[in-house]
Amino acid sequence: MWKARQQTIRRLRHEEIDETELDRVRAVYRPMWANYQARRPAMATIGDGEFAAYFAEPDTMEGRAIEAVDAFVGTLAGELGLIEAASYAAETARLRLAR
């Protein structure tokens, strides 16, 4: 996942992703993020609070911004197929090490 996000950020910095592609991903991201935000309080109670820290709202505006940007970049990486490629590479490397 980390590699896919780094590739996405690199492509954004080099302006390799055109605006129409970004608009398409925004259309996917916005409803997903809104759904996550609506379900977040209920998810924090799963497992007697075991996951509460994971789903807790960030305390600062900067934390909220970082979380939202990270979620968008993750969505963008998924839509561009970078997460699948990074997962395949990680699994291939894991299998090589297991031999």
Backbone as ProteinMPNN parsed JSONL, in Angstrom:
{"seq_chain_A": "MWKARQQTIRRLRHEEIDETELDRVRAVYRPMWANYQARRPAMATIGDGEFAAYFAEPDTMEGRAIEAVDAFVGTLAGELGLIEAASYAAETARLRLAR", "coords_chain_A": {"N_chain_A": [[0.83, -1.186, 0.0], [1.928, 1.247, 0.798], [3.856, 1.689, -1.177], [2.225, 1.997, -3.438], [0.879, 4.358, -2.791], [3.043, 6.136, -2.732], [3.799, 6.056, -5.442], [1.501, 7.164, -6.562], [1.522, 9.759, -5.476], [3.905, 10.661, -6.612], [3.168, 10.612, -9.329], [1.156, 12.542, -9.302], [2.651, 14.815, -8.588], [4.228, 15.124, -10.833], [2.341, 15.773, -12.604], [1.059, 13.802, -14.147], [-1.43, 12.77, -14.132], [-4.429, 13.432, -15.544], [-6.92, 16.073, -15.363], [-9.557, 15.173, -15.833], [-9.468, 12.524, -15.059], [-8.907, 12.838, -12.341], [-11.291, 14.096, -11.583], [-13.096, 11.993, -12.012], [-12.219, 10.186, -10.059], [-12.661, 11.717, -7.765], [-15.438, 11.703, -7.76], [-15.906, 9.076, -7.045], [-14.613, 8.949, -4.566], [-15.825, 10.908, -2.82], [-18.57, 10.028, -2.049], [-17.834, 7.619, -0.778], [-16.187, 8.519, 1.33], [-17.982, 10.115, 2.76], [-19.807, 8.133, 3.553], [-18.136, 6.572, 5.155], [-17.536, 8.435, 7.198], [-20.082, 8.726, 8.301], [-20.53, 6.166, 9.32], [-18.471, 5.791, 11.081], [-18.61, 6.367, 14.003], [-20.151, 4.163, 14.936], [-18.531, 2.045, 14.167], [-16.399, 2.357, 15.854], [-17.223, 1.224, 18.199], [-17.175, -1.478, 17.875], [-16.224, -4.68, 18.964], [-15.984, -4.188, 21.739], [-14.741, -1.68, 22.017], [-12.21, -2.178, 21.118], [-11.262, -1.319, 18.682], [-11.519, 1.359, 18.923], [-9.562, 3.425, 19.097], [-8.53, 3.359, 16.543], [-10.624, 4.271, 14.947], [-11.131, 6.727, 16.008], [-11.79, 10.227, 15.945], [-9.445, 12.514, 14.577], [-7.647, 14.833, 16.641], [-6.889, 17.389, 15.878], [-7.157, 20.032, 13.401], [-5.244, 19.768, 11.441], [-4.685, 17.023, 11.634], [-7.162, 15.976, 10.796], [-7.189, 16.909, 8.171], [-4.932, 15.606, 7.096], [-5.769, 12.949, 7.33], [-7.996, 12.925, 5.567], [-6.775, 13.59, 3.111], [-4.988, 11.457, 2.868], [-6.832, 9.369, 2.627], [-8.026, 10.08, 0.181], [-5.82, 9.889, -1.581], [-5.304, 7.183, -1.302], [-7.672, 6.156, -2.424], [-7.388, 7.146, -5.024], [-5.025, 5.817, -5.798], [-5.996, 3.205, -5.767], [-7.969, 3.33, -7.782], [-6.373, 3.823, -9.979], [-5.098, 1.473, -10.241], [-2.766, 1.01, -8.886], [-2.562, 0.037, -6.282], [-3.258, -2.641, -6.482], [-1.14, -3.532, -8.095], [1.041, -3.021, -6.388], [0.373, -4.702, -4.256], [0.553, -7.195, -5.495], [3.294, -7.213, -6.094], [4.358, -7.16, -3.494], [3.386, -9.595, -2.475], [4.635, -11.387, -4.207], [7.312, -10.928, -3.52], [7.206, -11.77, -0.85], [6.678, -14.508, -1.183], [9.039, -15.29, -2.457], [10.886, -14.914, -0.4], [9.998, -16.816, 1.372], [10.838, -19.189, 0.387]], "CA_chain_A": [[0.0, 0.0, 0.0], [2.792, 2.418, 0.888], [4.471, 1.892, -2.497], [1.192, 2.516, -4.335], [0.658, 5.769, -2.45], [4.211, 6.906, -3.182], [3.691, 6.173, -6.898], [0.417, 8.104, -6.842], [2.004, 11.113, -5.159], [4.898, 11.008, -7.638], [2.449, 10.92, -10.571], [0.491, 13.836, -9.103], [3.668, 15.875, -8.612], [4.682, 15.295, -12.211], [1.146, 16.106, -13.375], [0.804, 12.737, -15.107], [-2.832, 12.393, -14.048], [-5.166, 14.59, -16.055], [-8.012, 16.57, -14.527], [-10.762, 14.349, -15.982], [-9.249, 11.334, -14.218], [-9.085, 13.284, -10.955], [-12.729, 14.319, -11.383], [-13.733, 10.679, -11.905], [-11.867, 9.631, -8.753], [-13.382, 12.508, -6.756], [-16.823, 11.226, -7.744], [-15.888, 7.812, -6.301], [-14.129, 9.211, -3.212], [-16.731, 11.696, -1.964], [-19.591, 9.221, -1.371], [-17.189, 6.65, 0.1], [-15.726, 9.234, 2.518], [-19.18, 10.497, 3.517], [-20.313, 6.905, 4.15], [-17.21, 6.229, 6.238], [-17.732, 9.376, 8.296], [-21.38, 8.429, 8.938], [-20.444, 4.878, 10.012], [-17.311, 5.782, 11.968], [-18.916, 6.201, 15.432], [-20.601, 2.796, 15.209], [-17.403, 1.131, 14.007], [-15.523, 2.512, 17.013], [-17.73, 0.416, 19.31], [-17.038, -2.901, 17.554], [-15.233, -5.384, 19.774], [-15.844, -3.548, 23.055], [-13.807, -0.557, 21.954], [-10.896, -2.642, 20.688], [-10.864, -0.527, 17.53], [-11.897, 2.749, 19.167], [-8.469, 4.341, 18.762], [-8.37, 3.364, 15.091], [-11.703, 5.052, 14.342], [-11.301, 8.003, 16.716], [-11.573, 11.446, 15.151], [-8.207, 13.229, 14.92], [-7.886, 15.958, 17.544], [-6.555, 18.686, 15.295], [-7.542, 20.292, 12.018], [-4.188, 19.185, 10.623], [-4.917, 15.578, 11.643], [-8.324, 15.692, 9.94], [-6.78, 17.15, 6.775], [-4.027, 14.517, 6.713], [-6.582, 11.746, 7.173], [-8.803, 13.048, 4.345], [-5.875, 13.533, 1.951], [-4.507, 10.081, 2.787], [-7.94, 8.564, 2.096], [-8.18, 10.39, -1.241], [-4.684, 9.324, -2.306], [-5.547, 5.745, -1.33], [-8.716, 5.911, -3.423], [-6.782, 7.406, -6.33], [-4.111, 4.705, -6.087], [-6.822, 2.043, -6.097], [-8.617, 3.54, -9.074], [-5.34, 3.774, -11.022], [-4.551, 0.122, -10.274], [-1.455, 0.967, -8.248], [-2.608, -0.794, -5.073], [-3.222, -4.03, -6.944], [0.227, -3.813, -8.545], [1.91, -3.055, -5.211], [0.029, -5.914, -3.508], [1.123, -8.314, -6.24], [4.747, -7.164, -5.903], [4.634, -7.542, -2.108], [3.118, -11.032, -2.346], [5.711, -12.066, -4.937], [8.512, -10.825, -2.681], [6.988, -12.62, 0.321], [6.826, -15.894, -1.608], [10.454, -15.537, -2.711], [11.556, -15.02, 0.898], [9.532, -18.019, 2.04], [11.498, -20.375, -0.209]], "C_chain_A": [[0.881, 1.259, 0.0], [3.399, 2.738, -0.479], [3.464, 2.479, -3.482], [0.932, 3.992, -4.051], [1.823, 6.638, -2.904], [4.177, 7.099, -4.696], [2.612, 7.179, -7.278], [0.87, 9.529, -6.597], [3.018, 11.568, -6.2], [4.202, 11.383, -8.947], [1.721, 12.247, -10.453], [1.492, 14.986, -9.208], [4.156, 16.153, -10.027], [3.529, 15.581, -13.168], [0.869, 15.083, -14.472], [-0.656, 12.285, -15.091], [-3.642, 13.605, -14.499], [-6.401, 14.892, -15.186], [-9.281, 15.728, -14.648], [-10.659, 13.083, -15.149], [-9.433, 11.694, -12.744], [-10.562, 13.524, -10.65], [-13.471, 12.999, -11.212], [-13.459, 10.068, -10.531], [-12.549, 10.407, -7.63], [-14.827, 12.042, -6.633], [-16.938, 9.895, -7.004], [-15.597, 8.082, -4.825], [-15.165, 9.884, -2.314], [-17.826, 10.868, -1.307], [-18.985, 8.191, -0.412], [-16.761, 7.313, 1.405], [-16.916, 9.642, 3.384], [-19.775, 9.276, 4.23], [-19.437, 6.484, 5.328], [-17.429, 7.141, 7.443], [-19.05, 9.105, 9.042], [-21.298, 7.15, 9.77], [-19.353, 4.825, 11.076], [-17.655, 5.62, 13.452], [-19.354, 4.77, 15.79], [-19.44, 1.812, 15.105], [-16.453, 1.209, 15.198], [-15.976, 1.655, 18.19], [-17.612, -1.081, 19.055], [-15.957, -3.516, 18.446], [-14.96, -4.717, 21.105], [-14.778, -2.464, 23.066], [-12.405, -0.933, 21.519], [-10.355, -1.785, 19.543], [-11.142, 0.966, 17.722], [-10.801, 3.734, 18.773], [-8.296, 4.45, 17.246], [-9.399, 4.276, 14.422], [-11.94, 6.394, 15.027], [-11.024, 9.17, 15.769], [-10.239, 12.07, 15.545], [-8.539, 14.483, 15.728], [-7.687, 17.321, 16.907], [-7.077, 18.808, 13.863], [-6.509, 19.676, 11.072], [-4.362, 17.668, 10.529], [-6.079, 15.183, 10.753], [-7.973, 15.87, 8.465], [-5.882, 16.022, 6.282], [-4.809, 13.243, 6.46], [-7.385, 11.782, 5.867], [-7.93, 12.949, 3.092], [-5.355, 12.111, 1.772], [-5.592, 9.172, 2.208], [-8.136, 8.825, 0.605], [-7.051, 9.772, -2.059], [-4.818, 7.804, -2.381], [-6.602, 5.369, -2.356], [-8.161, 6.093, -4.827], [-5.844, 6.267, -6.728], [-4.898, 3.451, -6.461], [-7.452, 2.165, -7.468], [-7.619, 3.468, -10.228], [-4.694, 2.397, -11.119], [-3.204, -0.019, -9.592], [-1.447, 0.092, -6.994], [-2.533, -2.263, -5.45], [-1.804, -4.416, -7.371], [1.175, -3.914, -7.357], [1.644, -4.303, -4.375], [0.63, -7.148, -4.173], [2.637, -8.369, -6.028], [5.121, -7.599, -4.488], [4.435, -9.041, -1.906], [4.203, -11.842, -3.05], [6.993, -12.058, -4.109], [8.389, -11.729, -1.451], [7.188, -14.082, -0.031], [8.283, -16.244, -1.89], [11.21, -15.728, -1.402], [11.202, -16.302, 1.629], [10.227, -19.277, 1.528], [12.765, -20.722, 0.463]], "O_chain_A": [[0.6, 2.217, -0.719], [3.454, 3.897, -0.89], [3.807, 3.358, -4.272], [0.782, 4.786, -4.98], [1.62, 7.744, -3.403], [4.49, 8.184, -5.188], [2.791, 7.96, -8.213], [0.63, 10.411, -7.422], [2.998, 12.723, -6.626], [4.59, 12.35, -9.603], [1.675, 13.007, -11.421], [1.214, 16.006, -9.839], [4.462, 17.295, -10.371], [3.713, 15.627, -14.384], [0.492, 15.444, -15.587], [-1.071, 11.501, -15.945], [-3.548, 14.677, -13.902], [-6.845, 14.063, -14.391], [-10.012, 15.58, -13.668], [-11.656, 12.62, -14.595], [-10.046, 10.939, -11.99], [-11.029, 13.186, -9.562], [-14.366, 12.889, -10.374], [-14.358, 9.499, -9.911], [-12.972, 9.81, -6.64], [-15.376, 11.991, -5.533], [-17.972, 9.619, -6.395], [-16.246, 7.52, -3.943], [-15.358, 9.47, -1.171], [-18.011, 10.985, -0.096], [-19.554, 7.92, 0.646], [-16.949, 6.739, 2.478], [-16.861, 9.527, 4.608], [-20.2, 9.378, 5.381], [-19.947, 6.085, 6.375], [-17.5, 6.669, 8.578], [-19.118, 9.241, 10.264], [-21.934, 7.06, 10.82], [-19.325, 3.899, 11.886], [-17.033, 4.79, 14.115], [-18.964, 4.24, 16.83], [-19.373, 0.849, 15.869], [-15.775, 0.232, 15.514], [-15.183, 1.388, 19.092], [-17.922, -1.877, 19.941], [-14.899, -2.921, 18.648], [-13.814, -4.684, 21.555], [-14.007, -2.35, 24.018], [-11.503, -0.096, 21.547], [-9.15, -1.554, 19.443], [-11.012, 1.746, 16.779], [-11.088, 4.771, 18.175], [-7.954, 5.514, 16.732], [-9.088, 4.967, 13.452], [-12.863, 7.12, 14.657], [-10.143, 9.102, 14.912], [-9.929, 12.148, 16.733], [-9.578, 15.112, 15.523], [-8.268, 18.306, 17.361], [-7.393, 17.812, 13.211], [-6.864, 19.129, 10.028], [-4.202, 17.093, 9.452], [-6.009, 14.184, 10.037], [-8.4, 15.087, 7.616], [-6.056, 15.535, 5.164], [-4.548, 12.532, 5.49], [-7.445, 10.785, 5.146], [-8.31, 12.293, 2.122], [-5.289, 11.612, 0.648], [-5.299, 8.301, 1.388], [-8.385, 7.89, -0.156], [-7.299, 9.194, -3.117], [-4.486, 7.201, -3.401], [-6.451, 4.382, -3.076], [-8.434, 5.286, -5.716], [-5.87, 5.809, -7.87], [-4.508, 2.719, -7.37], [-7.466, 1.202, -8.235], [-7.988, 3.09, -11.339], [-3.84, 2.171, -11.976], [-2.56, -1.062, -9.708], [-0.43, -0.526, -6.68], [-1.825, -3.039, -4.809], [-1.327, -5.503, -7.044], [2.026, -4.803, -7.322], [2.579, -4.9, -3.841], [1.152, -8.035, -3.498], [3.197, -9.442, -5.809], [6.096, -8.327, -4.303], [5.24, -9.685, -1.233], [4.638, -12.874, -2.538], [7.678, -13.076, -4.014], [9.358, -12.377, -1.057], [7.802, -14.824, 0.735], [8.723, -17.357, -1.601], [12.073, -16.6, -1.302], [11.999, -16.821, 2.41], [10.195, -20.317, 2.187], [13.426, -21.686, 0.076]]}, "name": "protein", "num_of_chains": 1, "seq": "MWKARQQTIRRLRHEEIDETELDRVRAVYRPMWANYQARRPAMATIGDGEFAAYFAEPDTMEGRAIEAVDAFVGTLAGELGLIEAASYAAETARLRLAR"}
